[in-house]
């Protein structure tokens, strides 16, 4: 026996109502009449059903992408060790799926990492200063050694020149003494005789 038009309409209406409840969760923001008409159209026309299914899949994919980007943004901020207010604002304005409480442990770890990075940077700066001071002292010591070597060379050259001067003076003095001895050994010429 074929169903009566009234019972068919009631069954379509019931299926449309149950479909509209499901659609209300998937497509928020429409009027109740729009949900009912959309559900009735989906149940009546396969093309409309495939169109809505494709639309819902695209929306779900876009939401998944937004959620993934939101998670990356919030976790990056939390790992950077920013304040609670900044993390709470990021959770509020993005599609982050969890609450701020779930990010608090990450944020605390980020604060510790930030303090650790600051400590490491200070230690590196101190090590760089120590290394620069060590290199400066080594350069000063090398310059002092070079100056000492040059001073020793100059003193040796001075002593050598003094020895040369002493030798030349001794040679000159010896020559003068030899000349005087020769003059003393030479027989003095007799004075010329005068005639009377």
NORWOWO-V186018 format. One line per field, one symbol per residue. ss: DSSP state (~ for helix, > for strand, _ for the rest). A space follows every 10 residues. Layout:
ss=???
This chain:
ss=____~~~~~~ ~~~~~~~~~~ ~~~~~~____ _~~~~~~~~~ ~~~~_~~~~~ ~~~~~~~~~~ ~~~~~~~~~~ ~~~~~~~~~_ ___~~~~~~~ ~~~______~ ~~~~~~~~~~ ~~~~~~~~~~ ~~~~~~~~~~ ~~~~~~~~~~ ~~~~~~~~~~ ~~~~~~~~~~ ~~~~~~~~~~ ~~~~~~~~~~ ~~~~~_____ ______
